[in-house]
């Protein structure tokens, strides 16, 4: 019978795997990951303030679908 430490490690690995799969699924359907964006900004651009969630979401949707360009779809 596995010990408590082994069960804890197994639960942690399952949680990480689930998080990875959820992130991958969101990327496949084009849903932006605000948490990853904030972590990136803090790590690589600590002097800049990250966008708010609303600004980030609007920015990502504009980048993905465009700003209503004439002649598009």
CHARMM internal coordinates of N, CA and C (Angstrom, degrees):
IC EDIT
DIST 1 N 1 CA 1.4496
DIST 1 CA 1 C 1.5265
ANGL 1 N 1 CA 1 C 108.61
DIST 1 C 2 N 1.3477
ANGL 1 CA 1 C 2 N 117.30
DIHE 1 N 1 CA 1 C 2 N 127.80
DIST 2 N 2 CA 1.4594
ANGL 1 C 2 N 2 CA 119.67
DIHE 1 CA 1 C 2 N 2 CA -177.01
DIST 2 CA 2 C 1.5223
ANGL 2 N 2 CA 2 C 111.00
DIHE 1 C 2 N 2 CA 2 C -66.19
DIST 2 C 3 N 1.3328
ANGL 2 CA 2 C 3 N 114.07
DIHE 2 N 2 CA 2 C 3 N 148.43
DIST 3 N 3 CA 1.4517
ANGL 2 C 3 N 3 CA 119.95
DIHE 2 CA 2 C 3 N 3 CA 178.32
DIST 3 CA 3 C 1.5167
ANGL 3 N 3 CA 3 C 111.21
DIHE 2 C 3 N 3 CA 3 C -76.78
DIST 3 C 4 N 1.3249
ANGL 3 CA 3 C 4 N 114.92
DIHE 3 N 3 CA 3 C 4 N 171.95
DIST 4 N 4 CA 1.4664
ANGL 3 C 4 N 4 CA 121.62
DIHE 3 CA 3 C 4 N 4 CA -179.10
DIST 4 CA 4 C 1.5274
ANGL 4 N 4 CA 4 C 111.50
DIHE 3 C 4 N 4 CA 4 C -61.74
DIST 4 C 5 N 1.3327
ANGL 4 CA 4 C 5 N 117.01
DIHE 4 N 4 CA 4 C 5 N -38.87
DIST 5 N 5 CA 1.4637
ANGL 4 C 5 N 5 CA 120.75
DIHE 4 CA 4 C 5 N 5 CA 179.78
DIST 5 CA 5 C 1.5321
ANGL 5 N 5 CA 5 C 110.64
DIHE 4 C 5 N 5 CA 5 C -63.47
DIST 5 C 6 N 1.3375
ANGL 5 CA 5 C 6 N 116.66
DIHE 5 N 5 CA 5 C 6 N -41.66
DIST 6 N 6 CA 1.4599
ANGL 5 C 6 N 6 CA 120.46
DIHE 5 CA 5 C 6 N 6 CA 179.91
DIST 6 CA 6 C 1.5244
ANGL 6 N 6 CA 6 C 110.74
DIHE 5 C 6 N 6 CA 6 C -65.64
DIST 6 C 7 N 1.3241
ANGL 6 CA 6 C 7 N 116.92
DIHE 6 N 6 CA 6 C 7 N -40.95
DIST 7 N 7 CA 1.4692
ANGL 6 C 7 N 7 CA 120.14
DIHE 6 CA 6 C 7 N 7 CA 177.69
DIST 7 CA 7 C 1.5208
ANGL 7 N 7 CA 7 C 111.22
DIHE 6 C 7 N 7 CA 7 C -64.96
DIST 7 C 8 N 1.3173
ANGL 7 CA 7 C 8 N 116.31
DIHE 7 N 7 CA 7 C 8 N -38.66
DIST 8 N 8 CA 1.4639
ANGL 7 C 8 N 8 CA 120.67
DIHE 7 CA 7 C 8 N 8 CA 178.36
DIST 8 CA 8 C 1.5291
ANGL 8 N 8 CA 8 C 110.87
DIHE 7 C 8 N 8 CA 8 C -63.53
DIST 8 C 9 N 1.3387
ANGL 8 CA 8 C 9 N 116.14
DIHE 8 N 8 CA 8 C 9 N -42.83
DIST 9 N 9 CA 1.4666
ANGL 8 C 9 N 9 CA 120.22
DIHE 8 CA 8 C 9 N 9 CA 177.95
DIST 9 CA 9 C 1.5245
ANGL 9 N 9 CA 9 C 111.23
DIHE 8 C 9 N 9 CA 9 C -64.03
DIST 9 C 10 N 1.3127
ANGL 9 CA 9 C 10 N 116.07
DIHE 9 N 9 CA 9 C 10 N -40.68
DIST 10 N 10 CA 1.4636
ANGL 9 C 10 N 10 CA 121.23
DIHE 9 CA 9 C 10 N 10 CA 179.19
DIST 10 CA 10 C 1.5290
ANGL 10 N 10 CA 10 C 110.72
DIHE 9 C 10 N 10 CA 10 C -64.02
DIST 10 C 11 N 1.3255
ANGL 10 CA 10 C 11 N 116.74
DIHE 10 N 10 CA 10 C 11 N -43.31
DIST 11 N 11 CA 1.4675
ANGL 10 C 11 N 11 CA 120.70
DIHE 10 CA 10 C 11 N 11 CA 178.46
DIST 11 CA 11 C 1.5227
ANGL 11 N 11 CA 11 C 110.51
DIHE 10 C 11 N 11 CA 11 C -63.66
DIST 11 C 12 N 1.3286
ANGL 11 CA 11 C 12 N 116.76
DIHE 11 N 11 CA 11 C 12 N -40.72
DIST 12 N 12 CA 1.4697
ANGL 11 C 12 N 12 CA 120.59
DIHE 11 CA 11 C 12 N 12 CA 179.55
DIST 12 CA 12 C 1.5340
ANGL 12 N 12 CA 12 C 110.51
DIHE 11 C 12 N 12 CA 12 C -64.46
DIST 12 C 13 N 1.3320
ANGL 12 CA 12 C 13 N 116.68
DIHE 12 N 12 CA 12 C 13 N -42.99
DIST 13 N 13 CA 1.4647
ANGL 12 C 13 N 13 CA 120.74
DIHE 12 CA 12 C 13 N 13 CA 179.22
DIST 13 CA 13 C 1.5280
ANGL 13 N 13 CA 13 C 110.74
DIHE 12 C 13 N 13 CA 13 C -63.29
DIST 13 C 14 N 1.3227
ANGL 13 CA 13 C 14 N 117.23
DIHE 13 N 13 CA 13 C 14 N -40.42
DIST 14 N 14 CA 1.4684
ANGL 13 C 14 N 14 CA 120.94
DIHE 13 CA 13 C 14 N 14 CA 178.61
DIST 14 CA 14 C 1.5208
ANGL 14 N 14 CA 14 C 110.79
DIHE 13 C 14 N 14 CA 14 C -64.62
DIST 14 C 15 N 1.3272
ANGL 14 CA 14 C 15 N 116.49
DIHE 14 N 14 CA 14 C 15 N -40.68
DIST 15 N 15 CA 1.4660
ANGL 14 C 15 N 15 CA 120.39
DIHE 14 CA 14 C 15 N 15 CA 178.91
DIST 15 CA 15 C 1.5270
ANGL 15 N 15 CA 15 C 110.76
DIHE 14 C 15 N 15 CA 15 C -64.39
DIST 15 C 16 N 1.3319
ANGL 15 CA 15 C 16 N 116.94
DIHE 15 N 15 CA 15 C 16 N -44.81
DIST 16 N 16 CA 1.4658
ANGL 15 C 16 N 16 CA 120.16
DIHE 15 CA 15 C 16 N 16 CA 177.92
DIST 16 CA 16 C 1.5196
ANGL 16 N 16 CA 16 C 111.25
DIHE 15 C 16 N 16 CA 16 C -61.94
DIST 16 C 17 N 1.3261
ANGL 16 CA 16 C 17 N 116.76
DIHE 16 N 16 CA 16 C 17 N -41.84
DIST 17 N 17 CA 1.4653
ANGL 16 C 17 N 17 CA 120.56
DIHE 16 CA 16 C 17 N 17 CA 178.46
DIST 17 CA 17 C 1.5183
ANGL 17 N 17 CA 17 C 111.27
DIHE 16 C 17 N 17 CA 17 C -62.58
DIST 17 C 18 N 1.3213
ANGL 17 CA 17 C 18 N 116.84
DIHE 17 N 17 CA 17 C 18 N -42.55
DIST 18 N 18 CA 1.4608
ANGL 17 C 18 N 18 CA 120.92
DIHE 17 CA 17 C 18 N 18 CA 177.75
DIST 18 CA 18 C 1.5149
ANGL 18 N 18 CA 18 C 111.78
DIHE 17 C 18 N 18 CA 18 C -63.06
DIST 18 C 19 N 1.3313
ANGL 18 CA 18 C 19 N 116.84
DIHE 18 N 18 CA 18 C 19 N -41.00
DIST 19 N 19 CA 1.4656
ANGL 18 C 19 N 19 CA 120.80
DIHE 18 CA 18 C 19 N 19 CA 178.05
DIST 19 CA 19 C 1.5205
ANGL 19 N 19 CA 19 C 110.39
DIHE 18 C 19 N 19 CA 19 C -63.02
DIST 19 C 20 N 1.3290
ANGL 19 CA 19 C 20 N 115.89
DIHE 19 N 19 CA 19 C 20 N -42.59
DIST 20 N 20 CA 1.4631
ANGL 19 C 20 N 20 CA 120.36
DIHE 19 CA 19 C 20 N 20 CA 179.13
DIST 20 CA 20 C 1.5237
ANGL 20 N 20 CA 20 C 110.95
DIHE 19 C 20 N 20 CA 20 C -61.93
DIST 20 C 21 N 1.3167
ANGL 20 CA 20 C 21 N 116.63
DIHE 20 N 20 CA 20 C 21 N -45.05
DIST 21 N 21 CA 1.4631
ANGL 20 C 21 N 21 CA 120.30
DIHE 20 CA 20 C 21 N 21 CA -179.65
DIST 21 CA 21 C 1.5284
ANGL 21 N 21 CA 21 C 111.39
DIHE 20 C 21 N 21 CA 21 C -65.07
DIST 21 C 22 N 1.3272
ANGL 21 CA 21 C 22 N 117.02
DIHE 21 N 21 CA 21 C 22 N -39.10
DIST 22 N 22 CA 1.4643
ANGL 21 C 22 N 22 CA 120.22
DIHE 21 CA 21 C 22 N 22 CA 178.37
DIST 22 CA 22 C 1.5231
ANGL 22 N 22 CA 22 C 110.34
DIHE 21 C 22 N 22 CA 22 C -64.53
DIST 22 C 23 N 1.3458
ANGL 22 CA 22 C 23 N 117.47
DIHE 22 N 22 CA 22 C 23 N -43.34
DIST 23 N 23 CA 1.4738
ANGL 22 C 23 N 23 CA 120.73
DIHE 22 CA 22 C 23 N 23 CA 178.03
DIST 23 CA 23 C 1.5257
ANGL 23 N 23 CA 23 C 110.55
DIHE 22 C 23 N 23 CA 23 C -61.89
DIST 23 C 24 N 1.3376
ANGL 23 CA 23 C 24 N 116.50
DIHE 23 N 23 CA 23 C 24 N -43.43
DIST 24 N 24 CA 1.4688
ANGL 23 C 24 N 24 CA 120.82
DIHE 23 CA 23 C 24 N 24 CA -179.73
DIST 24 CA 24 C 1.5244
ANGL 24 N 24 CA 24 C 110.47
DIHE 23 C 24 N 24 CA 24 C -62.77
DIST 24 C 25 N 1.3290
ANGL 24 CA 24 C 25 N 117.44
DIHE 24 N 24 CA 24 C 25 N -42.53
DIST 25 N 25 CA 1.4639
ANGL 24 C 25 N 25 CA 120.59
DIHE 24 CA 24 C 25 N 25 CA 179.57
DIST 25 CA 25 C 1.5257
ANGL 25 N 25 CA 25 C 110.63
DIHE 24 C 25 N 25 CA 25 C -64.08
DIST 25 C 26 N 1.3309
ANGL 25 CA 25 C 26 N 117.70
DIHE 25 N 25 CA 25 C 26 N -41.96
DIST 26 N 26 CA 1.4719
ANGL 25 C 26 N 26 CA 120.22
DIHE 25 CA 25 C 26 N 26 CA 178.71
DIST 26 CA 26 C 1.5260
ANGL 26 N 26 CA 26 C 110.71
DIHE 25 C 26 N 26 CA 26 C -63.68
DIST 26 C 27 N 1.3425
ANGL 26 CA 26 C 27 N 116.64
DIHE 26 N 26 CA 26 C 27 N -38.92
DIST 27 N 27 CA 1.4688
ANGL 26 C 27 N 27 CA 119.25
DIHE 26 CA 26 C 27 N 27 CA 179.20
DIST 27 CA 27 C 1.5226
ANGL 27 N 27 CA 27 C 110.60
DIHE 26 C 27 N 27 CA 27 C -65.34
DIST 27 C 28 N 1.3314
ANGL 27 CA 27 C 28 N 117.43
DIHE 27 N 27 CA 27 C 28 N -37.80
DIST 28 N 28 CA 1.4678
ANGL 27 C 28 N 28 CA 120.70
DIHE 27 CA 27 C 28 N 28 CA -178.05
DIST 28 CA 28 C 1.5243
ANGL 28 N 28 CA 28 C 111.90
DIHE 27 C 28 N 28 CA 28 C -65.58
DIST 28 C 29 N 1.3224
ANGL 28 CA 28 C 29 N 117.27
DIHE 28 N 28 CA 28 C 29 N -33.56
DIST 29 N 29 CA 1.4591
ANGL 28 C 29 N 29 CA 119.55
DIHE 28 CA 28 C 29 N 29 CA -179.91
DIST 29 CA 29 C 1.5171
ANGL 29 N 29 CA 29 C 112.25
DIHE 28 C 29 N 29 CA 29 C -96.82
DIST 29 C 30 N 1.3384
ANGL 29 CA 29 C 30 N 116.75
DIHE 29 N 29 CA 29 C 30 N 0.82
DIST 30 N 30 CA 1.4531
ANGL 29 C 30 N 30 CA 120.58
DIHE 29 CA 29 C 30 N 30 CA 173.47
DIST 30 CA 30 C 1.5141
ANGL 30 N 30 CA 30 C 115.80
DIHE 29 C 30 N 30 CA 30 C 86.23
DIST 30 C 31 N 1.3228
ANGL 30 CA 30 C 31 N 118.48
DIHE 30 N 30 CA 30 C 31 N 19.13
DIST 31 N 31 CA 1.4572
ANGL 30 C 31 N 31 CA 120.62
DIHE 30 CA 30 C 31 N 31 CA 177.42
DIST 31 CA 31 C 1.5260
ANGL 31 N 31 CA 31 C 107.76
DIHE 30 C 31 N 31 CA 31 C -85.76
DIST 31 C 32 N 1.3256
ANGL 31 CA 31 C 32 N 118.17
DIHE 31 N 31 CA 31 C 32 N 121.40
DIST 32 N 32 CA 1.4626
ANGL 31 C 32 N 32 CA 120.63
DIHE 31 CA 31 C 32 N 32 CA -177.22
DIST 32 CA 32 C 1.5290
ANGL 32 N 32 CA 32 C 111.83
DIHE 31 C 32 N 32 CA 32 C -69.83
DIST 32 C 33 N 1.3299
ANGL 32 CA 32 C 33 N 116.46
DIHE 32 N 32 CA 32 C 33 N 150.88
DIST 33 N 33 CA 1.4611
ANGL 32 C 33 N 33 CA 122.51
DIHE 32 CA 32 C 33 N 33 CA -178.73
DIST 33 CA 33 C 1.5249
ANGL 33 N 33 CA 33 C 109.04
DIHE 32 C 33 N 33 CA 33 C -107.10
DIST 33 C 34 N 1.3241
ANGL 33 CA 33 C 34 N 116.50
DIHE 33 N 33 CA 33 C 34 N 98.30
DIST 34 N 34 CA 1.4625
ANGL 33 C 34 N 34 CA 122.00
DIHE 33 CA 33 C 34 N 34 CA -176.66
DIST 34 CA 34 C 1.5280
ANGL 34 N 34 CA 34 C 111.50
DIHE 33 C 34 N 34 CA 34 C -63.83
DIST 34 C 35 N 1.3038
ANGL 34 CA 34 C 35 N 118.29
DIHE 34 N 34 CA 34 C 35 N -39.52
DIST 35 N 35 CA 1.4611
ANGL 34 C 35 N 35 CA 121.41
DIHE 34 CA 34 C 35 N 35 CA 179.80
DIST 35 CA 35 C 1.5167
ANGL 35 N 35 CA 35 C 112.31
DIHE 34 C 35 N 35 CA 35 C -60.36
DIST 35 C 36 N 1.3239
ANGL 35 CA 35 C 36 N 116.15
DIHE 35 N 35 CA 35 C 36 N -42.18
DIST 36 N 36 CA 1.4607
ANGL 35 C 36 N 36 CA 120.19
DIHE 35 CA 35 C 36 N 36 CA 177.72
DIST 36 CA 36 C 1.5271
ANGL 36 N 36 CA 36 C 110.87
DIHE 35 C 36 N 36 CA 36 C -66.19
DIST 36 C 37 N 1.3187
ANGL 36 CA 36 C 37 N 116.57
DIHE 36 N 36 CA 36 C 37 N -38.88
DIST 37 N 37 CA 1.4637
ANGL 36 C 37 N 37 CA 121.04
DIHE 36 CA 36 C 37 N 37 CA 178.24
DIST 37 CA 37 C 1.5306
ANGL 37 N 37 CA 37 C 110.47
DIHE 36 C 37 N 37 CA 37 C -61.48
DIST 37 C 38 N 1.3430
ANGL 37 CA 37 C 38 N 117.12
DIHE 37 N 37 CA 37 C 38 N -47.54
DIST 38 N 38 CA 1.4630
ANGL 37 C 38 N 38 CA 120.69
DIHE 37 CA 37 C 38 N 38 CA -179.29
DIST 38 CA 38 C 1.5289
ANGL 38 N 38 CA 38 C 110.61
DIHE 37 C 38 N 38 CA 38 C -62.44
DIST 38 C 39 N 1.3361
ANGL 38 CA 38 C 39 N 117.35
DIHE 38 N 38 CA 38 C 39 N -43.13
DIST 39 N 39 CA 1.4660
ANGL 38 C 39 N 39 CA 120.93
DIHE 38 CA 38 C 39 N 39 CA 178.26
DIST 39 CA 39 C 1.5240
ANGL 39 N 39 CA 39 C 110.49
DIHE 38 C 39 N 39 CA 39 C -60.62
DIST 39 C 40 N 1.3316
ANGL 39 CA 39 C 40 N 116.91
DIHE 39 N 39 CA 39 C 40 N -42.53
DIST 40 N 40 CA 1.4670
ANGL 39 C 40 N 40 CA 121.18
DIHE 39 CA 39 C 40 N 40 CA 178.19
DIST 40 CA 40 C 1.5233
ANGL 40 N 40 CA 40 C 110.98
DIHE 39 C 40 N 40 CA 40 C -62.23
DIST 40 C 41 N 1.3349
ANGL 40 CA 40 C 41 N 116.36
DIHE 40 N 40 CA 40 C 41 N -45.31
DIST 41 N 41 CA 1.4657
ANGL 40 C 41 N 41 CA 120.05
DIHE 40 CA 40 C 41 N 41 CA -179.24
DIST 41 CA 41 C 1.5256
ANGL 41 N 41 CA 41 C 111.29
DIHE 40 C 41 N 41 CA 41 C -62.09
DIST 41 C 42 N 1.3154
ANGL 41 CA 41 C 42 N 117.06
DIHE 41 N 41 CA 41 C 42 N -43.38
DIST 42 N 42 CA 1.4748
ANGL 41 C 42 N 42 CA 120.56
DIHE 41 CA 41 C 42 N 42 CA -179.42
DIST 42 CA 42 C 1.5199
ANGL 42 N 42 CA 42 C 111.52
DIHE 41 C 42 N 42 CA 42 C -67.33
DIST 42 C 43 N 1.3274
ANGL 42 CA 42 C 43 N 116.41
DIHE 42 N 42 CA 42 C 43 N -33.89
DIST 43 N 43 CA 1.4630
ANGL 42 C 43 N 43 CA 120.98
DIHE 42 CA 42 C 43 N 43 CA -177.83
DIST 43 CA 43 C 1.5282
ANGL 43 N 43 CA 43 C 111.80
DIHE 42 C 43 N 43 CA 43 C -78.26
DIST 43 C 44 N 1.3265
ANGL 43 CA 43 C 44 N 117.28
DIHE 43 N 43 CA 43 C 44 N -43.56
DIST 44 N 44 CA 1.4678
ANGL 43 C 44 N 44 CA 119.85
DIHE 43 CA 43 C 44 N 44 CA -171.73
DIST 44 CA 44 C 1.5205
ANGL 44 N 44 CA 44 C 114.84
DIHE 43 C 44 N 44 CA 44 C -106.53
DIST 44 C 45 N 1.3271
ANGL 44 CA 44 C 45 N 117.86
DIHE 44 N 44 CA 44 C 45 N -18.33
DIST 45 N 45 CA 1.4606
ANGL 44 C 45 N 45 CA 121.60
DIHE 44 CA 44 C 45 N 45 CA -179.86
DIST 45 CA 45 C 1.5308
ANGL 45 N 45 CA 45 C 110.15
DIHE 44 C 45 N 45 CA 45 C -136.27
DIST 45 C 46 N 1.3423
ANGL 45 CA 45 C 46 N 117.71
DIHE 45 N 45 CA 45 C 46 N 60.23
DIST 46 N 46 CA 1.4676
ANGL 45 C 46 N 46 CA 119.73
DIHE 45 CA 45 C 46 N 46 CA -173.77
DIST 46 CA 46 C 1.5283
ANGL 46 N 46 CA 46 C 113.90
DIHE 45 C 46 N 46 CA 46 C -63.13
DIST 46 C 47 N 1.3167
ANGL 46 CA 46 C 47 N 117.15
DIHE 46 N 46 CA 46 C 47 N -20.40
DIST 47 N 47 CA 1.4676
ANGL 46 C 47 N 47 CA 120.26
DIHE 46 CA 46 C 47 N 47 CA -179.44
DIST 47 CA 47 C 1.5332
ANGL 47 N 47 CA 47 C 112.41
DIHE 46 C 47 N 47 CA 47 C -80.19
DIST 47 C 48 N 1.3325
ANGL 47 CA 47 C 48 N 117.69
DIHE 47 N 47 CA 47 C 48 N -15.96
DIST 48 N 48 CA 1.4714
ANGL 47 C 48 N 48 CA 122.33
DIHE 47 CA 47 C 48 N 48 CA -178.93
DIST 48 CA 48 C 1.5251
ANGL 48 N 48 CA 48 C 111.00
DIHE 47 C 48 N 48 CA 48 C -98.19
DIST 48 C 49 N 1.3169
ANGL 48 CA 48 C 49 N 115.93
DIHE 48 N 48 CA 48 C 49 N 142.06
DIST 49 N 49 CA 1.4628
ANGL 48 C 49 N 49 CA 121.88
DIHE 48 CA 48 C 49 N 49 CA 176.12
DIST 49 CA 49 C 1.5351
ANGL 49 N 49 CA 49 C 108.33
DIHE 48 C 49 N 49 CA 49 C -82.72
DIST 49 C 50 N 1.3462
ANGL 49 CA 49 C 50 N 117.95
DIHE 49 N 49 CA 49 C 50 N 127.49
DIST 50 N 50 CA 1.4713
ANGL 49 C 50 N 50 CA 119.07
DIHE 49 CA 49 C 50 N 50 CA 178.09
DIST 50 CA 50 C 1.5317
ANGL 50 N 50 CA 50 C 110.66
DIHE 49 C 50 N 50 CA 50 C -64.88
DIST 50 C 51 N 1.3220
ANGL 50 CA 50 C 51 N 115.76
DIHE 50 N 50 CA 50 C 51 N 154.59
DIST 51 N 51 CA 1.4586
ANGL 50 C 51 N 51 CA 120.63
DIHE 50 CA 50 C 51 N 51 CA 174.73
DIST 51 CA 51 C 1.5246
ANGL 51 N 51 CA 51 C 109.56
DIHE 50 C 51 N 51 CA 51 C -63.48
DIST 51 C 52 N 1.3214
ANGL 51 CA 51 C 52 N 116.79
DIHE 51 N 51 CA 51 C 52 N 154.54
DIST 52 N 52 CA 1.4609
ANGL 51 C 52 N 52 CA 119.85
DIHE 51 CA 51 C 52 N 52 CA 171.76
DIST 52 CA 52 C 1.5301
ANGL 52 N 52 CA 52 C 107.44
DIHE 51 C 52 N 52 CA 52 C -68.25
DIST 52 C 53 N 1.3372
ANGL 52 CA 52 C 53 N 117.03
DIHE 52 N 52 CA 52 C 53 N 166.19
DIST 53 N 53 CA 1.4672
ANGL 52 C 53 N 53 CA 119.74
DIHE 52 CA 52 C 53 N 53 CA 179.85
DIST 53 CA 53 C 1.5211
ANGL 53 N 53 CA 53 C 110.27
DIHE 52 C 53 N 53 CA 53 C -58.37
DIST 53 C 54 N 1.3309
ANGL 53 CA 53 C 54 N 116.74
DIHE 53 N 53 CA 53 C 54 N -43.23
DIST 54 N 54 CA 1.4617
ANGL 53 C 54 N 54 CA 120.44
DIHE 53 CA 53 C 54 N 54 CA -178.17
DIST 54 CA 54 C 1.5294
ANGL 54 N 54 CA 54 C 110.87
DIHE 53 C 54 N 54 CA 54 C -64.03
DIST 54 C 55 N 1.3445
ANGL 54 CA 54 C 55 N 117.28
DIHE 54 N 54 CA 54 C 55 N -43.90
DIST 55 N 55 CA 1.4696
ANGL 54 C 55 N 55 CA 120.51
DIHE 54 CA 54 C 55 N 55 CA 178.64
DIST 55 CA 55 C 1.5234
ANGL 55 N 55 CA 55 C 110.79
DIHE 54 C 55 N 55 CA 55 C -64.25
DIST 55 C 56 N 1.3275
ANGL 55 CA 55 C 56 N 116.32
DIHE 55 N 55 CA 55 C 56 N -42.06
DIST 56 N 56 CA 1.4581
ANGL 55 C 56 N 56 CA 121.28
DIHE 55 CA 55 C 56 N 56 CA 179.61
DIST 56 CA 56 C 1.5283
ANGL 56 N 56 CA 56 C 110.63
DIHE 55 C 56 N 56 CA 56 C -61.53
DIST 56 C 57 N 1.3283
ANGL 56 CA 56 C 57 N 116.59
DIHE 56 N 56 CA 56 C 57 N -47.67
DIST 57 N 57 CA 1.4548
ANGL 56 C 57 N 57 CA 120.69
DIHE 56 CA 56 C 57 N 57 CA -178.21
DIST 57 CA 57 C 1.5289
ANGL 57 N 57 CA 57 C 110.56
DIHE 56 C 57 N 57 CA 57 C -62.52
DIST 57 C 58 N 1.3307
ANGL 57 CA 57 C 58 N 116.62
DIHE 57 N 57 CA 57 C 58 N -44.99
DIST 58 N 58 CA 1.4702
ANGL 57 C 58 N 58 CA 120.46
DIHE 57 CA 57 C 58 N 58 CA 178.86
DIST 58 CA 58 C 1.5326
ANGL 58 N 58 CA 58 C 110.35
DIHE 57 C 58 N 58 CA 58 C -61.35
DIST 58 C 59 N 1.3403
ANGL 58 CA 58 C 59 N 116.91
DIHE 58 N 58 CA 58 C 59 N -43.02
DIST 59 N 59 CA 1.4587
ANGL 58 C 59 N 59 CA 121.93
DIHE 58 CA 58 C 59 N 59 CA 179.60
DIST 59 CA 59 C 1.5267
ANGL 59 N 59 CA 59 C 110.94
DIHE 58 C 59 N 59 CA 59 C -61.17
DIST 59 C 60 N 1.3464
ANGL 59 CA 59 C 60 N 117.63
DIHE 59 N 59 CA 59 C 60 N -45.36
DIST 60 N 60 CA 1.4600
ANGL 59 C 60 N 60 CA 121.38
DIHE 59 CA 59 C 60 N 60 CA -179.31
DIST 60 CA 60 C 1.5202
ANGL 60 N 60 CA 60 C 111.77
DIHE 59 C 60 N 60 CA 60 C -66.86
DIST 60 C 61 N 1.3369
ANGL 60 CA 60 C 61 N 117.70
DIHE 60 N 60 CA 60 C 61 N -38.48
DIST 61 N 61 CA 1.4599
ANGL 60 C 61 N 61 CA 120.16
DIHE 60 CA 60 C 61 N 61 CA 179.21
DIST 61 CA 61 C 1.5273
ANGL 61 N 61 CA 61 C 110.45
DIHE 60 C 61 N 61 CA 61 C -68.10
DIST 61 C 62 N 1.3237
ANGL 61 CA 61 C 62 N 116.60
DIHE 61 N 61 CA 61 C 62 N -38.38
DIST 62 N 62 CA 1.4675
ANGL 61 C 62 N 62 CA 119.95
DIHE 61 CA 61 C 62 N 62 CA 177.92
DIST 62 CA 62 C 1.5258
ANGL 62 N 62 CA 62 C 109.52
DIHE 61 C 62 N 62 CA 62 C -65.90
DIST 62 C 63 N 1.3329
ANGL 62 CA 62 C 63 N 116.99
DIHE 62 N 62 CA 62 C 63 N -41.89
DIST 63 N 63 CA 1.4624
ANGL 62 C 63 N 63 CA 120.16
DIHE 62 CA 62 C 63 N 63 CA 179.42
DIST 63 CA 63 C 1.5324
ANGL 63 N 63 CA 63 C 110.84
DIHE 62 C 63 N 63 CA 63 C -64.31
DIST 63 C 64 N 1.3117
ANGL 63 CA 63 C 64 N 116.81
DIHE 63 N 63 CA 63 C 64 N -36.08
DIST 64 N 64 CA 1.4672
ANGL 63 C 64 N 64 CA 120.00
DIHE 63 CA 63 C 64 N 64 CA -177.77
DIST 64 CA 64 C 1.5201
ANGL 64 N 64 CA 64 C 112.55
DIHE 63 C 64 N 64 CA 64 C -78.52
DIST 64 C 65 N 1.3306
ANGL 64 CA 64 C 65 N 116.47
DIHE 64 N 64 CA 64 C 65 N -45.58
DIST 65 N 65 CA 1.4674
ANGL 64 C 65 N 65 CA 120.17
DIHE 64 CA 64 C 65 N 65 CA -172.23
DIST 65 CA 65 C 1.5225
ANGL 65 N 65 CA 65 C 114.32
DIHE 64 C 65 N 65 CA 65 C -106.11
DIST 65 C 66 N 1.3136
ANGL 65 CA 65 C 66 N 117.73
DIHE 65 N 65 CA 65 C 66 N -6.82
DIST 66 N 66 CA 1.4547
ANGL 65 C 66 N 66 CA 120.85
DIHE 65 CA 65 C 66 N 66 CA 179.53
DIST 66 CA 66 C 1.5113
ANGL 66 N 66 CA 66 C 111.79
DIHE 65 C 66 N 66 CA 66 C 82.71
DIST 66 C 67 N 1.2890
ANGL 66 CA 66 C 67 N 114.54
DIHE 66 N 66 CA 66 C 67 N 171.99
DIST 67 N 67 CA 1.4727
ANGL 66 C 67 N 67 CA 120.11
DIHE 66 CA 66 C 67 N 67 CA -175.92
DIST 67 CA 67 C 1.5096
ANGL 67 N 67 CA 67 C 113.13
DIHE 66 C 67 N 67 CA 67 C -101.01
DIST 67 C 68 N 1.3009
ANGL 67 CA 67 C 68 N 118.18
DIHE 67 N 67 CA 67 C 68 N 39.60
DIST 68 N 68 CA 1.4593
ANGL 67 C 68 N 68 CA 120.85
DIHE 67 CA 67 C 68 N 68 CA 179.66
DIST 68 CA 68 C 1.5231
ANGL 68 N 68 CA 68 C 112.09
DIHE 67 C 68 N 68 CA 68 C 72.38
DIST 68 C 69 N 1.3017
ANGL 68 CA 68 C 69 N 116.04
DIHE 68 N 68 CA 68 C 69 N 40.76
DIST 69 N 69 CA 1.4671
ANGL 68 C 69 N 69 CA 120.98
DIHE 68 CA 68 C 69 N 69 CA -179.15
DIST 69 CA 69 C 1.5296
ANGL 69 N 69 CA 69 C 110.58
DIHE 68 C 69 N 69 CA 69 C -61.34
DIST 69 C 70 N 1.3260
ANGL 69 CA 69 C 70 N 116.71
DIHE 69 N 69 CA 69 C 70 N 137.17
DIST 70 N 70 CA 1.4607
ANGL 69 C 70 N 70 CA 119.02
DIHE 69 CA 69 C 70 N 70 CA 178.49
DIST 70 CA 70 C 1.5233
ANGL 70 N 70 CA 70 C 111.37
DIHE 69 C 70 N 70 CA 70 C -62.25
DIST 70 C 71 N 1.3048
ANGL 70 CA 70 C 71 N 115.86
DIHE 70 N 70 CA 70 C 71 N 141.42
DIST 71 N 71 CA 1.4496
ANGL 70 C 71 N 71 CA 120.90
DIHE 70 CA 70 C 71 N 71 CA 177.44
DIST 71 CA 71 C 1.5154
ANGL 71 N 71 CA 71 C 114.65
DIHE 70 C 71 N 71 CA 71 C 82.07
DIST 71 C 72 N 1.2948
ANGL 71 CA 71 C 72 N 116.13
DIHE 71 N 71 CA 71 C 72 N 1.27
DIST 72 N 72 CA 1.4622
ANGL 71 C 72 N 72 CA 119.26
DIHE 71 CA 71 C 72 N 72 CA -179.47
DIST 72 CA 72 C 1.5241
ANGL 72 N 72 CA 72 C 109.57
DIHE 71 C 72 N 72 CA 72 C -90.56
DIST 72 C 73 N 1.2890
ANGL 72 CA 72 C 73 N 117.02
DIHE 72 N 72 CA 72 C 73 N 126.75
DIST 73 N 73 CA 1.4781
ANGL 72 C 73 N 73 CA 124.86
DIHE 72 CA 72 C 73 N 73 CA 173.83
DIST 73 CA 73 C 1.5120
ANGL 73 N 73 CA 73 C 112.98
DIHE 72 C 73 N 73 CA 73 C 38.54
END
COOR INIT
IC SEED 1 N 1 CA 1 C
IC BUILD
